């Protein structure tokens, strides 16, 4: 395919560097590429005297106008390329596979196309995967995607309304399995009603999290699909009930977490007639032999490749004062290589909120890596939330500068004060509403821009310095929602 890239004088060098030998470059008689018009494009093309016919001419992504007549005159399809010149190399890779748009910049179009292609590949792989264990239609192990289990800590002590909200939130964030945690304070009958309610709210598998034999039996009677956990301390008392009900069980090692005790407990479970077995070699936190525990996973999976593995990612994230996004992605990659089938997280602490969604996307990334036999990059989906994959070109300082300084004076706005706060979306776990309260009105919106525009439209702001201040605070509030942080007006973000 013969491709021509149209640009302006200021972006010429960046465009040529990004394009390389993949396309020819046409420089129009204009500085800023986004201001190219059909007439300027035709004139530049004629003056350049190109001898070849081009199948496709790509304009800068921010160009506006109708280029249909120019397309007829030049005998080429004219479409929008990327908004930024440095993305052209990425865009050109898809030139023969994707029909670019006359209205949507190629970088935006490809972002959606590549994501859909990636998700479709994951769906197809999951449908075709053969797994050793299936719970309510959810495949575990084999070539299936690693599944995310979200634990609701202290679930048995929650009132029905709060439990319903938690379950809905975990499912919305991507949980494949809901784990109901019982504490030492759980009373007889509580776990039964908790499991029953959970089963009535969702069709995804429900597990119970306790070592107490009586609570295990109670949860099984209520219809739990999975039991966490069995070892030598409760195997003889709870094991027969697990085997009789034919529910799945996570088998853990005894104190010390040795591989030998895990194998012994699995053999004991099989002797009792428990067939649906998931092994948990136990992932230890950083600072407490995490490397040794990862080796334990690897060795167990090598010995018993047909047994699904439980991987407690939350054991690590909950005990690290580090943003969970990168940690969860890395743990997911390690889990994938070690044969993990279930990725477990409780989202218990504030700093670990969002872990379910992070692990879900990371599990999809690792599934794509397995399918494509590649590293987790350029997949169409990613976990880049703060850092950027391709940096925009840096600008230089003007020759003449005025040093900025904050004003020391302050005057109240005659239109009145405005209080800003946020109301997070408790179901999705991210996003929500920004609320700006004035004595005359309360405005709620999802973005800083729409809230500020409404304040101005209602004439609730009369001073430029107040408007500038509100703009800063509203943007901080929007960022707080985006990154699932708390917000307090005038605090440093």
Rosetta blueprint (number, residue, H / E / L):
1 X L
2 X L
3 X E
4 X E
5 X E
6 X E
7 X E
8 X L
9 X L
10 X L
11 X L
12 X H
13 X H
14 X H
15 X H
16 X H
17 X H
18 X H
19 X H
20 X L
21 X L
22 X L
23 X L
24 X E
25 X E
26 X E
27 X E
28 X L
29 X L
30 X L
31 X L
32 X L
33 X H
34 X H
35 X H
36 X L
37 X L
38 X H
39 X H
40 X H
41 X H
42 X H
43 X H
44 X H
45 X H
46 X H
47 X H
48 X H
49 X L
50 X L
51 X L
52 X L
53 X L
54 X L
55 X L
56 X E
57 X E
58 X E
59 X E
60 X L
61 X L
62 X L
63 X L
64 X L
65 X L
66 X L
67 X L
68 X H
69 X H
70 X H
71 X H
72 X H
73 X H
74 X H
75 X L
76 X L
77 X E
78 X E
79 X E
80 X E
81 X L
82 X L
83 X L
84 X L
85 X H
86 X H
87 X H
88 X H
89 X H
90 X H
91 X H
92 X H
93 X L
94 X L
95 X L
96 X L
97 X L
98 X L
99 X L
100 X L
101 X L
102 X L
103 X L
104 X L
105 X L
106 X H
107 X H
108 X H
109 X H
110 X H
111 X H
112 X H
113 X H
114 X H
115 X H
116 X H
117 X H
118 X H
119 X H
120 X H
121 X H
122 X H
123 X H
124 X H
125 X H
126 X H
127 X H
128 X H
129 X L
130 X L
131 X L
132 X L
133 X E
134 X E
135 X E
136 X L
137 X L
138 X E
139 X E
140 X E
141 X L
142 X L
143 X L
144 X L
145 X L
146 X L
147 X E
148 X E
149 X E
150 X E
151 X E
152 X E
153 X L
154 X L
155 X H
156 X H
157 X H
158 X L
159 X L
160 X H
161 X H
162 X H
163 X H
164 X H
165 X H
166 X H
167 X H
168 X H
169 X H
170 X H
171 X H
172 X H
173 X H
174 X L
175 X L
176 X L
177 X E
178 X E
179 X E
180 X E
181 X E
182 X L
183 X L
184 X L
185 X L
186 X L
187 X L
188 X L
189 X L
190 X H
191 X H
192 X H
193 X H
194 X H
195 X H
196 X H
197 X H
198 X H
199 X H
200 X H
201 X H
202 X L
203 X L
204 X L
205 X E
206 X E
207 X E
208 X E
209 X E
210 X L
211 X L
212 X L
213 X H
214 X H
215 X H
216 X H
217 X H
218 X H
219 X H
220 X H
221 X H
222 X L
223 X L
224 X L
225 X L
226 X E
227 X E
228 X E
229 X E
230 X E
231 X L
232 X L
233 X L
234 X L
235 X H
236 X H
237 X H
238 X H
239 X H
240 X H
241 X H
242 X H
243 X H
244 X H
245 X H
246 X L
247 X L
248 X E
249 X E
250 X E
251 X E
252 X E
253 X L
254 X L
255 X L
256 X L
257 X L
258 X L
259 X H
260 X H
261 X H
262 X H
263 X H
264 X H
265 X H
266 X H
267 X H
268 X H
269 X H
270 X H
271 X H
272 X L
273 X L
274 X L
275 X L
276 X L
277 X E
278 X E
279 X E
280 X E
281 X L
282 X L
283 X L
284 X L
285 X L
286 X L
287 X L
288 X L
289 X L
290 X H
291 X H
292 X H
293 X H
294 X H
295 X H
296 X H
297 X H
298 X H
299 X H
300 X H
301 X H
302 X H
303 X H
304 X L
305 X L
306 X L
307 X L
308 X E
309 X E
310 X E
311 X E
312 X L
313 X L
314 X H
315 X H
316 X H
317 X H
318 X L
319 X L
320 X L
321 X L
322 X L
323 X L
324 X H
325 X H
326 X H
327 X H
328 X H
329 X H
330 X H
331 X H
332 X H
333 X H
334 X H
335 X H
336 X H
337 X H
338 X H
339 X L
340 X E
341 X E
342 X E
343 X E
344 X E
345 X E
346 X L
347 X L
348 X L
349 X L
350 X H
351 X H
352 X H
353 X L
354 X L
355 X H
356 X H
357 X H
358 X H
359 X H
360 X H
361 X H
362 X H
363 X H
364 X H
365 X H
366 X H
367 X H
368 X H
369 X H
370 X H
371 X H
372 X H
373 X L
374 X L
375 X L
376 X L
377 X L
378 X L
379 X L
380 X L
381 X L
382 X L
383 X L
384 X L
385 X L
386 X L
387 X L
388 X L
389 X L
390 X L
391 X L
392 X L
393 X L
394 X L
395 X L
396 X L
397 X L
398 X L
399 X L
400 X L
401 X L
402 X L
403 X L
404 X L
405 X L
406 X L
407 X L
408 X L
409 X L
410 X L
411 X L
412 X L
413 X L
414 X L
415 X L
416 X L
417 X L
418 X L
419 X E
420 X E
421 X E
422 X E
423 X E
424 X E
425 X L
426 X L
427 X L
428 X L
429 X L
430 X L
431 X L
432 X E
433 X E
434 X E
435 X E
436 X E
437 X E
438 X L
439 X L
440 X L
441 X L
442 X E
443 X E
444 X E
445 X E
446 X L
447 X L
448 X H
449 X H
450 X H
451 X H
452 X H
453 X H
454 X H
455 X H
456 X H
457 X H
458 X L
459 X L
460 X L
461 X L
462 X L
463 X L
464 X H
465 X H
466 X H
467 X H
468 X H
469 X H
470 X H
471 X H
472 X H
473 X H
474 X H
475 X H
476 X H
477 X H
478 X H
479 X H
480 X H
481 X H
482 X H
483 X L
484 X L
485 X L
486 X L
487 X L
488 X L
489 X L
490 X L
491 X L
492 X L
493 X L
